[in-house]
Amino acid sequence: METPILNTINQPADLKKLSVDELTKLAAEIRYVLLNKVRPNWRACWS
């Protein structure tokens, strides 16, 4: 998954420029990135 909106965020003011639809898409991008960073190490944390 590409993260085109997330890639444009450099400071808090950038968030204020986004529409509600773009914020929803940004949330999905953030969720995707976080899950893909955590998921590979998830089992290692519990073993």
DSSP file (Angstrom, degrees, kcal/mol; ACC not computed):
  #  RESIDUE AA STRUCTURE BP1 BP2  ACC     N-H-->O    O-->H-N    N-H-->O    O-->H-N    TCO  KAPPA ALPHA  PHI   PSI    X-CA   Y-CA   Z-CA
    1    1 A M              0   0    0      0, 0.0     2,-0.2     0, 0.0     0, 0.0   0.000 360.0 360.0 360.0 132.8    0.0    0.0    0.0
    2    2 A E        -     0   0    0      1,-0.0     3,-0.1     3,-0.0     0, 0.0  -0.493 360.0-149.6 -80.0 157.1    1.3    3.4   -0.9
    3    3 A T     >  +     0   0    0     -2,-0.2     4,-2.2     1,-0.1     5,-0.1  -0.525  32.1 156.2-126.4  65.0    1.0    6.2    1.7
    4    4 A P  T  4 S+     0   0    0      0, 0.0     4,-0.4     0, 0.0    -1,-0.1   0.853  76.1  42.8 -64.3 -35.7    0.6    9.3   -0.5
    5    5 A I  T >4 S+     0   0    0      2,-0.2     3,-1.6     1,-0.2     4,-0.5   0.936 113.3  51.1 -75.8 -45.6   -1.1   11.5    2.2
    6    6 A L  G >4 S+     0   0    0      1,-0.3     3,-1.3     2,-0.2    -1,-0.2   0.869 104.3  59.6 -58.1 -36.7    1.2   10.4    5.0
    7    7 A N  G 3< S+     0   0    0     -4,-2.2    -1,-0.3     1,-0.3    -2,-0.2   0.681 101.9  54.4 -66.9 -16.9    4.2   11.2    2.9
    8    8 A T  G <  S+     0   0    0     -3,-1.6     2,-0.7    -4,-0.4    -1,-0.3   0.535  84.1  98.9 -94.0  -6.7    3.0   14.9    2.6
    9    9 A I    <   +     0   0    0     -3,-1.3    -4,-0.0    -4,-0.5     4,-0.0  -0.724  30.9 146.1 -88.1 116.4    2.8   15.4    6.4
   10   10 A N        +     0   0    0     -2,-0.7    -1,-0.2     1,-0.4    -4,-0.0   0.555  68.4  10.5-120.4 -19.3    5.8   17.2    7.7
   11   11 A Q  S >> S-     0   0    0      1,-0.1     3,-1.8     0, 0.0     4,-0.6  -0.975  82.6 -96.5-155.8 161.9    4.4   19.4   10.5
   12   12 A P  H >> S+     0   0    0      0, 0.0     3,-1.1     0, 0.0     4,-0.9   0.815 117.0  65.4 -54.2 -33.8    1.1   19.7   12.4
   13   13 A A  H 3> S+     0   0    0      1,-0.3     4,-0.7     2,-0.2     3,-0.3   0.800  91.0  65.4 -61.6 -27.5   -0.1   22.6   10.2
   14   14 A D  H X4 S+     0   0    0     -3,-1.8     3,-0.7     1,-0.2     4,-0.3   0.841  96.0  56.9 -63.7 -32.4   -0.2   20.1    7.3
   15   15 A L  H X< S+     0   0    0     -3,-1.1     3,-1.4    -4,-0.6    -1,-0.2   0.854  98.1  60.3 -66.7 -34.9   -3.0   18.2    9.0
   16   16 A K  H 3< S+     0   0    0     -4,-0.9    -1,-0.2    -3,-0.3    -2,-0.2   0.735  98.7  58.9 -65.8 -22.2   -5.2   21.3    9.2
   17   17 A K  T << S+     0   0    0     -4,-0.7    -1,-0.3    -3,-0.7     2,-0.2   0.588  87.5  98.2 -82.6 -11.0   -5.1   21.5    5.4
   18   18 A L  S <  S-     0   0    0     -3,-1.4     2,-0.1    -4,-0.3    -3,-0.0  -0.506  70.3-128.2 -84.0 146.1   -6.7   18.1    4.9
   19   19 A S     >  -     0   0    0     -2,-0.2     4,-2.4     1,-0.1     5,-0.2  -0.325  32.7-101.9 -79.0 170.4  -10.4   17.5    4.2
   20   20 A V  H  > S+     0   0    0      1,-0.2     4,-2.1     2,-0.2     5,-0.2   0.897 125.0  52.0 -61.6 -40.1  -12.4   15.0    6.3
   21   21 A D  H  > S+     0   0    0      1,-0.2     4,-2.0     2,-0.2    -1,-0.2   0.912 110.1  47.9 -63.1 -42.5  -12.1   12.5    3.5
   22   22 A E  H  > S+     0   0    0      1,-0.2     4,-2.5     2,-0.2    -2,-0.2   0.865 109.1  53.6 -66.8 -36.1   -8.3   12.9    3.4
   23   23 A L  H  X S+     0   0    0     -4,-2.4     4,-2.3     2,-0.2    -1,-0.2   0.887 107.8  51.1 -64.9 -38.1   -8.1   12.5    7.2
   24   24 A T  H  X S+     0   0    0     -4,-2.1     4,-1.7     2,-0.2    -2,-0.2   0.918 112.1  46.2 -63.8 -43.5  -10.0    9.3    7.0
   25   25 A K  H  X S+     0   0    0     -4,-2.0     4,-2.2     1,-0.2    -2,-0.2   0.881 110.4  54.0 -66.4 -37.7   -7.6    8.0    4.3
   26   26 A L  H  X S+     0   0    0     -4,-2.5     4,-2.7     1,-0.2     5,-0.2   0.906 105.4  53.4 -62.0 -42.2   -4.6    9.2    6.4
   27   27 A A  H  X S+     0   0    0     -4,-2.3     4,-2.4     1,-0.2    -1,-0.2   0.901 108.7  49.6 -60.1 -40.8   -5.9    7.2    9.4
   28   28 A A  H  X S+     0   0    0     -4,-1.7     4,-2.4     2,-0.2    -1,-0.2   0.894 110.7  50.2 -64.9 -40.0   -6.0    4.1    7.2
   29   29 A E  H  X S+     0   0    0     -4,-2.2     4,-2.4     2,-0.2    -2,-0.2   0.920 111.6  47.4 -64.1 -43.8   -2.4    4.8    6.0
   30   30 A I  H  X S+     0   0    0     -4,-2.7     4,-2.7     2,-0.2     5,-0.2   0.920 111.6  50.7 -63.7 -43.8   -1.2    5.2    9.5
   31   31 A R  H  X S+     0   0    0     -4,-2.4     4,-2.6    -5,-0.2     5,-0.2   0.921 110.7  49.8 -59.4 -45.0   -2.9    2.0   10.6
   32   32 A Y  H  X S+     0   0    0     -4,-2.4     4,-2.1     2,-0.2    -2,-0.2   0.932 112.2  46.7 -60.0 -48.4   -1.4    0.1    7.7
   33   33 A V  H  X S+     0   0    0     -4,-2.4     4,-1.4     2,-0.2    -2,-0.2   0.930 113.8  47.9 -62.5 -46.3    2.1    1.3    8.5
   34   34 A L  H  X S+     0   0    0     -4,-2.7     4,-2.3     1,-0.2     3,-0.4   0.936 112.3  48.0 -62.1 -46.9    1.8    0.6   12.2
   35   35 A L  H  X S+     0   0    0     -4,-2.6     4,-2.6     1,-0.2    -1,-0.2   0.874 111.4  50.7 -63.7 -36.3    0.4   -2.9   11.7
   36   36 A N  H  < S+     0   0    0     -4,-2.1    -1,-0.2    -5,-0.2    -2,-0.2   0.728 112.6  46.8 -76.2 -20.1    3.1   -3.8    9.2
   37   37 A K  H  < S+     0   0    0     -4,-1.4     4,-0.3    -3,-0.4    -2,-0.2   0.839 121.2  36.2 -82.8 -37.0    5.9   -2.6   11.5
   38   38 A V  H >X S+     0   0    0     -4,-2.3     3,-1.2    -5,-0.2     4,-0.8   0.875 104.2  68.6 -84.4 -40.5    4.5   -4.4   14.6
   39   39 A R  H >X S+     0   0    0     -4,-2.6     3,-1.1    -5,-0.3     4,-0.5   0.856  94.3  54.5 -54.3 -45.8    3.1   -7.6   13.1
   40   40 A P  H 34 S+     0   0    0      0, 0.0    -1,-0.3     0, 0.0     4,-0.2   0.808 117.4  38.0 -61.2 -26.7    6.5   -9.2   12.1
   41   41 A N  H <> S+     0   0    0     -3,-1.2     4,-1.4    -4,-0.3    -2,-0.2   0.426  88.9  97.9-101.8  -0.4    7.8   -8.9   15.7
   42   42 A W  H XX S+     0   0    0     -3,-1.1     4,-0.7    -4,-0.8     3,-0.5   0.917  85.4  44.2 -58.6 -49.6    4.5   -9.7   17.4
   43   43 A R  H >X S+     0   0    0     -4,-0.5     3,-0.8     1,-0.2     4,-0.5   0.854 107.5  60.0 -66.5 -34.2    5.3  -13.4   18.1
   44   44 A A  H >4 S+     0   0    0      1,-0.2     3,-0.6    -4,-0.2    -1,-0.2   0.827 100.5  56.5 -62.7 -31.1    8.9  -12.6   19.2
   45   45 A C  H << S+     0   0    0     -4,-1.4    -1,-0.2    -3,-0.5    -2,-0.2   0.786 111.5  42.5 -70.7 -26.6    7.5  -10.4   22.0
   46   46 A W  H <<        0   0    0     -3,-0.8    -1,-0.2    -4,-0.7    -2,-0.2   0.359 360.0 360.0-105.3   5.3    5.4  -13.2   23.4
   47   47 A S    <<        0   0    0     -3,-0.6    -1,-0.2    -4,-0.5    -2,-0.1   0.468 360.0 360.0-106.3 360.0    7.9  -16.1   23.2
